[in-house]
């Protein structure tokens, strides 16, 4: 991202050429805002205790993330370039009245306070041991280190463990992926990928296709090569060309202490670092150059339209009426794009309506399948003793279904934006940034599943139930045998009482089981209904925001085009009435402006083609042992 300086100069030159075109200046201001943040965000994700934090420590050769057998990262930690080394924690502003959830790492700066902390004390804020349940309400932590690896804008984010990748923590991790340039998925070499890990990878690939995988702790497991082969086969089923890097963080840190290049190569980190530098940082730079190039080309085309029209009117007065007629026709076509009856408006409104209906069906269908599976499991056993494990499974399955629906809805939203863009000119039209897949806090309004008794009976309760059933048997058979002169309590009446007591106990046990099963089904249905109600409402609200964002985005593009044509007509009409002396001066001025616009367009096109602007062309020293 080191070439942002020259690109910033080009954008500033374009703003000077835009003059009083406030619409074009707004677009260029947004371009400058993107250029002002050169960071390339790489999220490190995975289950608990897979070596994520130690991997980051080995990458930057510093203990920035807490590592221990009984410590788990509970707060996202962002590691970026900075000198001197420092650390801060971000907490919500108390007087704002807004509480930031665990996933709100992108909360506005005005709502967050930055509290400096010592690097040695960072674990007290970001780990589960030092900050259990995030009682200190930390949104995120930021660490700045003077490292060559981070100098190109690379920013590494240590995410909290996602707890089986089926829990609500998965939603928090998926939330941050749209804003990340890449994702590093970490799994240790103790076993091949599990089904929850594969499900999470498939979801992540649909949100952020720039994914690389790391097989950690190769120093602890001699059979890591077999595990790597199995993992490669699994990755081939998820997507093509997903790289897998077997590494040992301990060997990397040990090599740094001993300054041993061979040991560093054996750790596997040189290949990982080379990929981060060349493919991730370099790829982000190429995407940024293309984005800036598209903005500059669009602005130069809009500016050239008015200048070229005026120049032709000045140089060819006889053809001015025909040119004005053509411009007016184009202006009428552009004007239709601004009206409610325009085709792109109809496509957008119909598409959002269909998307909401399909989203509701998708969410209900996924949750109904979970409900049916839950009811079958309830009918096959006693839900009471295993209720805690059952509710854990239900919550994980529900969270996985919700995340699937959000990812699918995000894909449909992007597809709809592309359909709307097709109604515009043949040139490439930028799509709006839609963040439908953000799922942070989406399940917060859903109430916890109610507790249910395990149904176990004590010895005294069992005796009382048996005695209630046996009392009638003793009395009935005692009276019957009394006809033959036997006492009320005799061996026959006692035996009959025992038989009926046992029968009553079995019937009571079956009745209690059916009652627990019925109660469990009711609780499951209530939970599913609550999820459908709360999540469905949030998805509808988010899709309405998508509709408004898409409408505003393309309306602005239509208005830019319309204004350019309007100014072209006005310039041509003005040129037709310009006197000869003024005409020569104006022609010279316009030609100079067109030269500047053409130079801007040429520079913008070169952003696509200049290989020297890419950081990946610079020689890397990935095999070198990191400095302390």
Secondary structure by P-SEA (a helix, b strand, c coil): ccaaaaaaaaaaaaaaaaccaaaaaaaaaaaaaaaaccbbbbbbbbcccccaaaaaaaacccccccccccccccbbbbbbbbcccbbbbbbccccccccccccccccccccbbbbbbccccccccccccccccccccccbbbbbbbccccccbbbbbbcccccccccaaaaaaaaacccccbbbbbbcccccccaaaaaaaaaaaacccbbbbbbcccccccaaaaaaaaaaaaaaaacccbbbbbbbaaaaaaaaaaccaaaaaaaaaaaaaaaaaccaaaaaaaaaaaaaaaaaaaaaaaaaaaaaaaaaaaacccaaaaaaaaaaaaaaaaaaaaccccaaaaaaaaaaaaaaaaaaaaaaaaaaaaaaaaaaaaaacccccaaaaaaaaaaaaaaaaaaaaaaaaaaaaaaaaaaaaaaccccbbbbccccccccccccccccccbbbbcccccaaaaaaaaaaaaaaaaaaaaaaacccccccccaaaaaaaaaaaaaaaaaaaaaaaaaaaaaaaaaaaaaaaaaaaaaaaaaaaaaaaaaaaaaaaaaaaaaaaaaaaaaaaaaaaaaaaccaaaaaaaaaaaaaaaaaaaaaaaaaaacccccccccccccccccccccc
